[in-house]
Amino acid sequence: MRQTTEIFIPIPRVRNTHAKVEIDGDDLTGRVIGSVWRYPVTTGIGTFRIELSNANGQLGGEYSSGDVAKFYADNSDGSTLQFFGIIDSVKDSISSKGQILEIEGRHRAYLLTEFLVCYSATNTKTSEIVKDIIGKLPTGYGFTYSNVEEDTTTMDVEWNYKPFWDCIFELCNKGGFDCYVDNDLDFHYFEANSKANDREFVAEGNNFLNSKYIGVDKYPEKTRVIVTGRSPVGLPIIHTAISGTEGGNIKEILVNDESANSMTQVQDIAEAKLAEFSDKQVQAMIESFGLETLTPGENIWLVIPRQQIYGQYKIVQINHKFGAKSGGWRTESIIEEEEKGIASSIQNINQKSDRGRISTVVENVNKFDFSWNLDFNSDSGSHSNTEIVEGILRTDGSATGVWASDILEVPSNVTSPIELNVNGVILEGLKVYLSTNSGVSYTQIYGVGSGLASLKSGKKLKIRVNLASASTQIDGLALLYKRPI
């Protein structure tokens, strides 16, 4: 909901509806039994479904996948394009309603659900990342970004064959932004709840028809999100984001994203996902007469006194309905949260983009909440006959050597059990020790004779590595641990 001190008084408007359904250039308005054109913000790119009267099979073979479908509607001359789609399937069926041609498809931006992104960035504004990955789309697709607004939030990303719209969804969650692609294939990327449409409203006694599902659904809420990624050398990365109001009732969800290959990326995803699953907002589906200028993500005034609704609410999905069974042109406005029971556009995207992909879950059988990953991409810690060169920890040519990490201070005490993952070659004789008190005392956690019986609880972590051979090379370490919340 958009916070405002304004007072709104709805003024009735004249309705003079003109609508048209066009397929492959043919005006089929008179044959439309029913249609719905779904246009969401952030969660997907939009879908449509049309039922056409097909008496005696007159339309048989006329239309097929790849054809263009358009829906026009306004209160003047019917020239306003509300939805531009591409047909995915055409099916001929016979039922008690007669012979019907059923057509389904997606918004013309559907290629964004098929394109996989390989991209990396460090400390970069989310808006710049949006522009960069749009720039990587084939020129022939025709996408532009003239409506991408600047964001000051920065993040690190490392995406390897990640579905394009999944990248957009991650950026929106991080920056608190919304995104959709218009009918001209131009991207709109803007701060959530920053857009107010002062031409549209829904008011009881005026254009309001009915409402469903008004209320707050706490079922999807989660109190903690565990995100697992994988480092460039194959070691697990784990971070758990936990709500400050969790208390004793834990509601958790696991997100596995192997394209996240740094601690910063995994933490960013965990915090963004927690925000997504926390503090659920009022949700509803409000049906009204057609709203001609509404676009996804805009806030409009809703005035429904009997349900104590008065304010500017964000429309997360627009469902334009048209046809004989809907009584003409109607608009369903999905408010704040998509209600249960409505087909989710993001699910449609995932079903398509996951085909042919193989996904593995990072090993975490002991359900550790966090990891400390040392990748040796830069020189750090203290050396005794050791060196870090090209991402590898090794001796400086000496027979043995000792390396100690910098101190990592965590919010609360770490104690056993813990687990250490090591990636490297010639690890015979290697011993690794952990200190929880800044290096005052250590407990061996890797190598012959290691044990955790004497691990002291503490929150100032330090790792010491004893190399027993000049041939040993370590690419990375991952300490998996739990700590009290």
C-alpha positions as CSV (number, residue, x, y, z in Angstrom):
1,M,0.0,0.0,0.0
2,R,1.2,3.5,-0.9
3,Q,1.3,5.9,2.1
4,T,-0.5,9.1,1.4
5,T,-2.2,11.9,3.3
6,E,-4.4,12.8,0.3
7,I,-8.2,12.6,0.4
8,F,-9.8,11.0,-2.6
9,I,-13.4,11.6,-3.8
10,P,-14.3,9.5,-6.9
11,I,-16.1,11.3,-9.7
12,P,-18.2,9.1,-11.9
13,R,-17.1,8.7,-15.5
14,V,-18.9,7.9,-18.7
15,R,-18.3,4.4,-20.0
16,N,-18.3,3.9,-23.7
17,T,-16.5,0.6,-24.0
18,H,-14.9,-0.4,-27.3
19,A,-12.9,-3.7,-27.4
20,K,-11.4,-5.9,-30.0
21,V,-9.7,-9.3,-30.1
22,E,-7.4,-9.7,-33.1
23,I,-5.6,-12.9,-34.1
24,D,-3.1,-12.9,-37.0
25,G,-4.6,-9.6,-38.1
26,D,-8.2,-11.0,-38.2
27,D,-10.9,-9.3,-36.1
28,L,-12.5,-12.1,-34.1
29,T,-14.3,-10.0,-31.5
30,G,-17.7,-11.4,-32.4
31,R,-16.6,-15.0,-31.9
32,V,-15.1,-14.5,-28.4
33,I,-16.9,-16.6,-25.8
34,G,-14.4,-15.6,-23.1
35,S,-10.8,-14.4,-22.8
36,V,-8.4,-13.4,-20.0
37,W,-5.2,-11.5,-20.6
38,R,-3.0,-11.7,-17.5
39,Y,-0.3,-9.0,-17.1
40,P,1.8,-9.2,-13.9
41,V,4.6,-7.1,-12.5
42,T,8.0,-8.7,-11.5
43,T,6.7,-12.3,-11.1
44,G,6.5,-13.0,-14.8
45,I,5.8,-11.8,-18.3
46,G,2.1,-12.5,-18.8
47,T,-0.2,-15.1,-20.3
48,F,-3.5,-15.2,-22.1
49,R,-6.3,-17.6,-22.9
50,I,-9.1,-17.2,-25.5
51,E,-12.2,-19.3,-26.2
52,L,-13.7,-18.8,-29.7
53,S,-16.9,-20.1,-31.1
54,N,-16.0,-22.5,-33.8
55,A,-19.3,-23.8,-35.1
56,N,-18.9,-26.5,-37.7
57,G,-15.1,-26.1,-37.4
58,Q,-15.1,-22.9,-39.5
59,L,-11.8,-21.8,-37.9
60,G,-10.1,-25.2,-38.1
61,G,-6.5,-24.8,-39.3
62,E,-6.7,-21.0,-39.5
63,Y,-4.4,-20.3,-36.5
64,S,-1.3,-22.0,-35.0
65,S,1.5,-21.5,-32.5
66,G,3.6,-18.4,-33.3
67,D,0.7,-16.3,-34.5
68,V,0.1,-12.9,-32.9
69,A,-2.9,-12.3,-30.6
70,K,-3.9,-8.7,-29.6
71,F,-6.5,-7.3,-27.2
72,Y,-7.6,-3.7,-27.6
73,A,-9.9,-1.9,-25.2
74,D,-10.7,1.6,-24.0
75,N,-13.7,4.0,-23.6
76,S,-13.2,6.0,-26.7
77,D,-12.4,4.2,-30.0
78,G,-10.9,0.8,-29.1
79,S,-7.4,1.7,-30.4
80,T,-5.6,1.2,-27.0
81,L,-3.5,-2.0,-27.1
82,Q,-3.8,-3.7,-23.7
83,F,-2.0,-6.9,-24.5
84,F,0.3,-8.2,-27.3
85,G,0.7,-11.9,-27.2
86,I,2.2,-14.9,-29.1
87,I,0.2,-18.1,-29.4
88,D,1.6,-21.2,-27.8
89,S,-1.2,-23.7,-28.5
90,V,-4.5,-24.0,-30.4
91,K,-6.9,-26.8,-29.5
92,D,-10.3,-27.7,-31.0
93,S,-12.8,-29.1,-28.5
94,I,-16.5,-30.0,-28.4
95,S,-18.5,-29.8,-25.2
96,S,-21.9,-28.8,-23.9
97,K,-20.9,-25.3,-24.8
98,G,-20.6,-26.3,-28.5
99,Q,-17.5,-26.5,-30.7
100,I,-14.8,-24.2,-29.3
101,L,-11.3,-23.2,-30.3
102,E,-9.1,-22.8,-27.2
103,I,-6.1,-20.6,-27.7
104,E,-3.3,-20.1,-25.1
105,G,-0.1,-18.1,-25.2
106,R,2.3,-15.7,-23.6
107,H,3.1,-12.0,-23.8
108,R,5.3,-11.1,-26.7
109,A,8.2,-10.8,-24.2
110,Y,8.1,-14.7,-23.9
111,L,11.7,-15.0,-25.1
112,L,12.8,-13.7,-21.8
113,T,11.7,-17.0,-20.3
114,E,13.7,-19.0,-22.8
115,F,17.0,-17.0,-22.7
116,L,19.8,-18.1,-20.2
117,V,22.2,-15.5,-18.8
118,C,25.9,-15.9,-18.2
119,Y,27.0,-12.7,-16.4
120,S,29.1,-11.5,-13.5
121,A,29.3,-8.2,-11.7
122,T,30.8,-6.8,-8.5
123,N,29.4,-4.0,-6.4
124,T,27.2,-2.8,-9.3
125,K,23.9,-1.0,-9.2
126,T,20.9,-3.3,-9.9
127,S,19.7,-0.9,-12.6
128,E,23.0,-1.1,-14.4
129,I,22.9,-4.9,-14.2
130,V,19.4,-4.8,-15.7
131,K,20.7,-2.7,-18.6
132,D,23.8,-4.9,-19.0
133,I,21.8,-8.2,-19.3
134,I,19.3,-6.6,-21.6
135,G,22.2,-5.6,-23.8
136,K,23.2,-9.2,-24.0
137,L,20.0,-10.2,-25.6
138,P,20.1,-10.8,-29.4
139,T,19.5,-7.5,-31.2
140,G,16.8,-9.1,-33.3
141,Y,14.7,-9.6,-30.2
142,G,14.0,-5.8,-30.1
143,F,14.1,-5.2,-26.4
144,T,14.9,-1.7,-25.1
145,Y,15.4,-0.1,-21.6
146,S,14.4,3.5,-21.9
147,N,12.2,3.2,-18.7
148,V,14.8,1.6,-16.5
149,E,15.2,4.0,-13.5
150,E,18.4,4.3,-11.5
151,D,18.8,2.3,-8.3
152,T,21.5,3.0,-5.8
153,T,21.5,-0.5,-4.3
154,T,24.5,-2.5,-5.4
155,M,25.1,-6.2,-5.4
156,D,27.5,-8.9,-6.6
157,V,26.2,-11.5,-9.1
158,E,27.7,-14.6,-10.8
159,W,25.1,-16.2,-13.1
160,N,25.8,-19.3,-15.2
161,Y,23.0,-20.2,-17.5
162,K,20.4,-18.7,-15.3
163,P,16.9,-18.0,-16.8
164,F,16.7,-14.3,-17.7
165,W,13.6,-13.5,-15.8
166,D,14.9,-15.3,-12.7
167,C,17.8,-12.7,-12.8
168,I,15.2,-9.9,-13.0
169,F,13.3,-11.3,-10.1
170,E,16.5,-11.5,-8.0
171,L,17.4,-7.9,-8.8
172,C,14.0,-6.7,-8.0
173,N,14.0,-8.4,-4.6
174,K,17.5,-7.0,-3.8
175,G,16.7,-3.4,-4.8
176,G,13.0,-3.2,-3.7
177,F,12.1,-2.5,-7.3
178,D,9.4,-3.8,-9.7
179,C,9.8,-4.7,-13.4
180,Y,7.6,-5.4,-16.4
181,V,8.0,-5.3,-20.2
182,D,5.4,-3.2,-22.1
183,N,3.8,-4.1,-25.4
184,D,6.6,-2.3,-27.3
185,L,9.2,-4.5,-25.6
186,D,10.5,-1.7,-23.5
187,F,11.6,-2.5,-19.9
188,H,10.1,-0.6,-17.0
189,Y,12.2,-1.0,-13.8
190,F,11.2,1.3,-11.0
191,E,11.0,1.5,-7.2
192,A,8.1,-0.5,-5.8
193,N,5.1,1.6,-4.7
194,S,6.5,4.7,-6.5
195,K,4.0,4.8,-9.3
196,A,0.5,6.2,-8.8
197,N,-2.1,6.2,-11.6
198,D,-4.2,9.3,-11.0
199,R,-6.5,8.4,-13.9
200,E,-7.9,5.1,-12.6
201,F,-9.7,4.1,-9.5
202,V,-12.2,1.5,-8.3
203,A,-15.0,2.8,-6.2
204,E,-18.1,1.1,-4.7
205,G,-21.2,2.5,-6.3
206,N,-19.3,3.5,-9.4
207,N,-17.2,1.0,-11.4
208,F,-16.8,-1.6,-8.7
209,L,-18.4,-5.0,-9.4
210,N,-17.2,-7.5,-6.8
211,S,-14.2,-8.6,-4.7
212,K,-12.6,-11.9,-3.6
213,Y,-10.1,-13.1,-1.1
214,I,-9.7,-9.8,0.8
215,G,-7.4,-10.3,3.8
216,V,-3.9,-11.3,4.8
217,D,-2.8,-14.8,4.1
218,K,-0.1,-15.8,6.6
219,Y,0.3,-19.3,5.1
220,P,3.2,-18.4,2.8
221,E,5.1,-16.5,5.5
222,K,8.5,-17.9,6.5
223,T,10.7,-17.0,9.4
224,R,14.0,-18.2,8.0
225,V,15.4,-18.8,4.5
226,I,18.4,-21.1,4.0
227,V,20.2,-20.5,0.8
228,T,22.9,-22.8,-0.6
229,G,25.3,-21.9,-3.3
230,R,28.6,-23.4,-4.6
231,S,32.0,-21.7,-4.8
232,P,34.0,-21.7,-8.0
233,V,36.1,-24.6,-6.7
234,G,33.0,-26.6,-5.8
235,L,32.7,-26.1,-2.1
236,P,29.3,-25.4,-0.4
237,I,28.3,-21.9,0.6
238,I,25.5,-21.5,3.1
239,H,23.7,-18.6,4.7
240,T,20.5,-18.4,6.7
241,A,18.5,-15.3,7.0
242,I,16.3,-15.2,10.1
243,S,13.4,-13.0,11.0
244,G,13.8,-10.9,14.1
245,T,10.3,-11.9,15.2
246,E,10.8,-15.7,14.7
247,G,10.5,-16.7,18.3
248,G,10.0,-20.4,18.9
249,N,8.0,-21.1,15.8
250,I,10.3,-21.9,13.0
251,K,8.9,-21.8,9.4
252,E,11.8,-22.3,7.0
253,I,12.4,-22.8,3.3
254,L,15.5,-23.9,1.4
255,V,16.6,-22.1,-1.8
256,N,19.3,-23.9,-3.8
257,D,21.1,-21.6,-6.3
258,E,24.3,-22.9,-7.7
259,S,24.8,-19.8,-9.8
260,A,25.5,-18.0,-6.5
261,N,29.2,-18.6,-6.0
262,S,30.2,-16.1,-3.3
263,M,29.3,-15.6,0.3
264,T,28.0,-12.1,-0.5
265,Q,25.7,-13.4,-3.3
266,V,24.3,-16.2,-1.1
267,Q,23.6,-13.7,1.7
268,D,22.0,-11.2,-0.6
269,I,19.6,-13.9,-1.9
270,A,18.8,-15.2,1.6
271,E,17.9,-11.7,2.8
272,A,15.9,-10.9,-0.3
273,K,13.9,-14.1,-0.1
274,L,13.2,-13.5,3.6
275,A,11.8,-10.1,2.7
276,E,9.7,-11.7,0.0
277,F,8.2,-14.3,2.5
278,S,7.8,-12.0,5.4
279,D,5.3,-9.4,6.4
280,K,2.6,-10.5,3.9
281,Q,0.4,-7.6,2.7
282,V,-3.3,-7.4,2.2
283,Q,-4.3,-9.3,-0.9
284,A,-7.5,-9.3,-2.9
285,M,-8.9,-9.6,-6.4
286,I,-11.1,-6.6,-7.2
287,E,-13.3,-6.8,-10.3
288,S,-14.4,-3.6,-12.0
289,F,-15.5,-2.3,-15.3
290,G,-12.5,-1.9,-17.7
291,L,-9.5,0.2,-16.5
292,E,-7.9,1.5,-19.7
293,T,-4.7,3.2,-18.5
294,L,-3.6,0.9,-15.7
295,T,-0.2,-0.8,-16.1
296,P,1.4,-3.4,-13.8
297,G,2.9,-2.2,-10.5
298,E,0.9,1.0,-10.4
299,N,-1.0,2.1,-7.3
300,I,-4.6,3.2,-7.7
301,W,-7.3,4.4,-5.3
302,L,-9.7,1.7,-4.0
303,V,-12.8,2.9,-2.2
304,I,-14.9,0.1,-0.9
305,P,-16.5,1.3,2.3
306,R,-18.3,-2.0,3.2
307,Q,-15.0,-3.8,3.3
308,Q,-13.2,-0.9,5.0
309,I,-10.9,-0.4,2.0
310,Y,-9.7,3.1,1.4
311,G,-6.3,3.9,0.1
312,Q,-3.8,3.6,-2.8
313,Y,-3.0,-0.1,-3.4
314,K,-0.4,-1.6,-5.7
315,I,-1.7,-3.7,-8.5
316,V,0.6,-6.7,-8.9
317,Q,-1.3,-8.3,-11.8
318,I,-4.0,-7.0,-14.2
319,N,-6.4,-9.6,-15.7
320,H,-8.4,-8.1,-18.5
321,K,-11.4,-10.2,-19.2
322,F,-13.5,-10.0,-22.3
323,G,-16.3,-12.0,-24.0
324,A,-19.9,-13.0,-23.8
325,K,-19.6,-14.9,-20.6
326,S,-17.9,-12.0,-18.7
327,G,-20.5,-9.5,-19.9
328,G,-18.1,-7.4,-22.0
329,W,-14.8,-5.9,-20.8
330,R,-13.9,-6.3,-17.2
331,T,-10.7,-5.8,-15.3
332,E,-9.6,-7.9,-12.3
333,S,-7.0,-6.1,-10.3
334,I,-4.8,-8.3,-8.1
335,I,-3.8,-6.3,-5.1
336,E,-0.4,-6.4,-3.3
337,E,-0.1,-10.2,-3.2
338,E,-1.2,-12.8,-5.7
339,E,-3.9,-14.8,-4.0
340,K,-3.9,-18.6,-3.7
341,G,-5.7,-20.3,-6.5
342,I,-4.7,-18.0,-9.3
343,A,-2.4,-19.5,-11.9
344,S,1.0,-18.1,-11.1
345,S,3.0,-16.6,-14.0
346,I,6.3,-17.3,-12.3
347,Q,5.4,-21.0,-12.1
348,N,4.7,-21.0,-15.8
349,I,8.2,-19.5,-16.3
350,N,9.9,-22.1,-14.1
351,Q,8.1,-25.0,-15.7
352,K,9.4,-23.9,-19.1
353,S,12.9,-22.7,-18.1
354,D,13.7,-25.8,-16.0
355,R,13.2,-28.3,-18.9
356,G,16.4,-30.0,-19.8
357,R,18.3,-28.5,-16.8
358,I,20.0,-30.6,-14.2
359,S,20.0,-29.3,-10.7
360,T,21.8,-30.7,-7.7
361,V,21.4,-29.6,-4.1
362,V,24.5,-28.6,-2.2
363,E,25.4,-31.3,0.4
364,N,24.3,-30.2,3.9
365,V,23.1,-33.4,5.6
366,N,23.8,-32.0,9.1
367,K,21.6,-28.9,8.3
368,F,24.3,-26.3,9.0
369,D,23.0,-22.7,8.9
370,F,26.1,-20.8,7.8
371,S,29.5,-21.2,6.1
372,W,32.8,-19.4,6.1
373,N,34.4,-19.7,2.7
374,L,38.1,-19.0,2.0
375,D,38.8,-19.0,-1.7
376,F,42.3,-17.5,-1.8
377,N,41.4,-15.2,-4.6
378,S,43.6,-12.5,-2.9
379,D,46.4,-12.6,-0.4
380,S,45.2,-12.6,3.2
381,G,46.1,-13.8,6.6
382,S,49.6,-14.4,7.9
383,H,52.3,-16.6,6.3
384,S,55.1,-18.8,7.6
385,N,56.8,-20.4,4.7
386,T,53.6,-20.2,2.7
387,E,52.2,-18.1,-0.1
388,I,48.9,-17.5,-2.0
389,V,49.4,-17.4,-5.8
390,E,46.7,-17.5,-8.5
391,G,44.0,-18.7,-6.0
392,I,46.1,-21.4,-4.4
393,L,47.5,-21.7,-0.9
394,R,50.9,-23.6,-0.9
395,T,54.3,-23.5,0.7
396,D,56.8,-21.0,-0.7
397,G,58.9,-24.0,-1.8
398,S,59.7,-25.1,1.8
399,A,59.0,-28.7,2.9
400,T,56.3,-27.4,5.4
401,G,54.5,-24.2,6.1
402,V,51.8,-22.6,8.3
403,W,49.1,-20.1,7.2
404,A,46.6,-18.4,9.6
405,S,43.5,-16.6,8.4
406,D,42.3,-13.2,9.4
407,I,39.6,-13.1,12.1
408,L,36.0,-13.5,11.3
409,E,33.7,-12.3,14.0
410,V,30.1,-13.7,14.0
411,P,27.1,-12.4,15.9
412,S,26.9,-15.3,18.4
413,N,29.0,-18.2,19.7
414,V,30.0,-21.1,17.4
415,T,30.4,-24.5,18.9
416,S,30.4,-28.1,17.7
417,P,29.3,-29.8,15.6
418,I,31.0,-28.2,12.7
419,E,32.3,-29.5,9.3
420,L,35.3,-28.5,7.2
421,N,35.3,-29.0,3.4
422,V,38.7,-28.8,1.7
423,N,39.4,-28.6,-2.0
424,G,42.9,-29.2,-3.3
425,V,45.5,-31.7,-4.3
426,I,48.1,-33.8,-2.4
427,L,46.3,-33.3,1.0
428,E,48.2,-36.1,2.8
429,G,49.5,-34.9,6.1
430,L,47.4,-31.6,6.0
431,K,46.1,-30.4,9.3
432,V,43.6,-27.6,9.9
433,Y,42.8,-26.0,13.2
434,L,40.0,-23.7,14.3
435,S,40.1,-21.1,17.0
436,T,36.9,-19.4,18.4
437,N,38.8,-16.9,20.5
438,S,41.0,-14.9,18.0
439,G,43.7,-17.5,17.9
440,V,44.4,-17.8,21.6
441,S,43.7,-21.5,21.5
442,Y,43.0,-24.0,18.6
443,T,41.2,-27.3,18.0
444,Q,42.2,-29.6,15.2
445,I,39.3,-30.0,12.8
446,Y,40.9,-31.7,9.8
447,G,43.6,-34.3,9.4
448,V,44.8,-37.4,11.2
449,G,43.9,-37.3,14.9
450,S,41.3,-34.5,14.5
451,G,38.5,-34.2,17.0
452,L,36.0,-31.7,18.3
453,A,35.7,-32.7,22.0
454,S,37.6,-29.6,23.2
455,L,36.2,-27.1,20.8
456,K,35.4,-24.0,22.8
457,S,32.4,-21.8,22.1
458,G,33.2,-18.4,20.8
459,K,32.5,-15.9,18.0
460,K,35.9,-14.7,16.9
461,L,36.9,-17.3,14.4
462,K,40.4,-18.0,13.0
463,I,41.7,-20.9,10.9
464,R,45.2,-22.2,10.9
465,V,46.5,-24.5,8.1
466,N,49.6,-26.7,8.6
467,L,51.0,-27.8,5.2
468,A,53.1,-31.0,5.4
469,S,54.3,-31.1,1.8
470,A,55.6,-28.7,-0.8
471,S,53.3,-30.5,-3.2
472,T,50.1,-29.6,-1.4
473,Q,47.9,-27.1,-3.0
474,I,44.6,-25.8,-1.5
475,D,42.0,-24.1,-3.7
476,G,39.5,-23.4,-1.0
477,L,38.1,-24.1,2.5
478,A,34.5,-24.1,3.6
479,L,33.7,-24.2,7.3
480,L,30.1,-25.2,7.9
481,Y,28.6,-24.3,11.3
482,K,25.6,-23.5,13.4
483,R,25.2,-20.8,16.0
484,P,22.5,-19.7,18.4
485,I,20.1,-17.2,16.8
